[in-house]
């Protein structure tokens, strides 16, 4: 069974090509809209911190209804990949494998991606101001420290090195994203693949990603 989690600027419909390929390969697939996307409620989102808690709630509901089929792999893009890693580290055995695709490394990375998506050229606003604003507006509290996935990633490398795969856009062995490039220096199993602006990473590289997924589970 595979749970697909969409990225920063799209809803669950963006996962349909992946879902179709996985179903054709014999997997059962579940997709859902993350908070403040599509049919899900809410107005405020993070770079994966609160989304990790939401994924744990999804898993709780699936387990309650006896709908989890093992081996269970969670494949998330951007903040969805961050959510997958966060939930996995605190998981009680529901998640067997994780693929994190271009995950958001921390709050500064999240802020940079939003700025680039919106074509903003203004300098970074202090994240402490952003977190303060988010808490005032939503009641959700956050800090730069607890937005960082480096510790969770390090734990995965030490405890479950054969159970996860990091997938990133890049050239050669180096991710394009500077924050991911620093994270890669810690180690782990990485698949760095070419990307372009006209199609998704999966569309361009499914002949490499799908065998890697199958090999991960086998």
N, C-alpha and C positions, 0 to 999 in steps of 0.2 A: 504494500500500500504506500502511496506517495501523497503527501500533502504539499501543495504548491502555494507559495505566498508571494504576492506581487510586490513590485518596487515602489519607489517614492512618489511617482507622479502618475500612476495607473491603477486601475482596479483589477478585479479578478478576471475580467474578460481578456486581459493581456496575456493570460496563461493558457489560452485555448490551444495554441499550436503545440505547446509542451504537453498538455493533457492528452491531445489526440495521439501524439507520438508514443506516449507512455501507455495509453490504453491499447494501442496497436501492438505494443511490445508485451502485453499481458498483465499490466499493473492495474489495480484499482486506484482511482485518483480523486482527491478532494481539493476543491479550491474555495476560498472565501474572501470577502472584502474585509480589509483591515479597518480599524477605527477611522472614522471620518472619510471613508471611501465608499463609493457605490451605495449598496443598500444597508451598510452598517451605520449605526448611530455615532454621534460625537462630532465635535468641531475641532478638537485639538489632537495633534499627533506628535510623536517624537521620532528620533532616528533609530528606533528599535528597542528602546528601554521599556516603554509601556506595552509595546507590541509583543514583547516576549511574555509578559504577564497574560496578555490576551490569548496567545497561543496555548499557554498552560490551561486556560479556561476552555478552549476548544477541545484540547485533549481530555480534560476532565469530563466534558459532556459526551464525547465519543466513547470513553471508557464506561461511563454510566449506562450508556445505551448498548454496550457490548458490540461496538462497531469498529474497533481497532483491529486491523489485520497485520500480524507480524510476518516478516520484518517490516517495520514502519520507517520510512525515510521522509524527512522534511527537507524540502528544497525551496529556499527563499532567495529573493532578489533584494539587493540594497538593504533597506531597513527590515525586510522580510528575512534576509540571511542573518542579520544581527539578532533578530527575534528568535530565530531557530537556534543559534548558538547559546543565547541566554537561557532559553527554556530548557535546552538539552543539559546544560551544566547543573540545573536544579531539578532535573527530571527524576522520576522514581522508577524508570525503566520502561516507559512507554515509547520513547524515541530510540530507535536502534541506530540510525545513521542520519547524517546531516550533509547537505550540499549548500554552502553559502556562496552565492553568486554576487560579486562586487559588494560585499557587505559594508555597511557604514561603520567606520572604526570608532568614531567618537563624535561629540557634539560639534567640534570644529569641522570635521569632515562633512557632517550633515549640513552645517551652515554653508560650506563651500559649494556643495552640490545644489542646494536650493538657489544660491546666488547665480551659479552658472546656468541653471535651467531657466531662470527668469531674466538672464542677460543683464544682471546688475554689475556695475563696475565699482560700486562703492566699497570702501574697505570693510573688513569684518567688524561687526558690532560686538562689543564685549558679551560673551556668552552669559556672564552673570546677570546682565540686564535682560537677556532673552528668557533665562530661567525664572527670574523674578516676575517678568510679564506673564509667563505661562502660568505660574502659580497664582497670580492675582486673577487671571481670567478663568482658569479652569479648576483650580484647587489641586493640581498635580505639581508636586515638588520634584526638582531635578537639579543635578550639579554636573560639572564637567567630569568629576571623578567617576560618578556612577553611570556616565554615558559611555565610558571607555570599555571596549570589549577585549583589550589586551590580556587581562587576567583570565577571562573565560577562554580565550584562544589558547593561552599557555597551558591551562588546565586540560584542554582537549588534547594538546600535543603530548602531554605527559601521560594522561590516563587512557585516552582512546585514539591513539594515532592512526589506527586502521579503520576507524569508524566515520571519518569525515573527509570532505574534499572542499578546498577553496578554489573557486573559479573566478578569474578576473580578466578584464580587458587589458591588453598590453602587447609589447613587442619583445620577442625573445623570452627571457625569463623574468622580465621586470614589468609589474603592473603599471598602467598609465597613471593611476591615482597615487599620489605621493604618500598618503596615509596607509594605503594597502601595501605599497612598496616597503615601508618601514615594518609593517606587520609581517611581511613575508620573510624578513630577516630572522624572525624568531624560529622559522622552520615550518614543519607540517607538510602535507601533501597538497600541492598547488597545480592547477591547470591554467596557464596564462595563454590567452587566445586573442587573435586579432579581432577588432570590432570596427564598425563604421556607423555613421549617423543615420543611415537609411533603413537599417534592419536590426533585429535584436541579436545579442550574442548567441542565443540558441539557434536562431535561423541560420547564422553564418557557420556555426560549428557543431551542429547536432551529430554529425558523423564521428566526432571526437568525444562529445559530452555523453551521449547515450552509452557507448561501450564503457566509459569510465564509471558511469552510474551502475551498470550491470556488474562490472568488476568489483566495485565497492561492496555491493551486497553479497556477491558470491565469495 
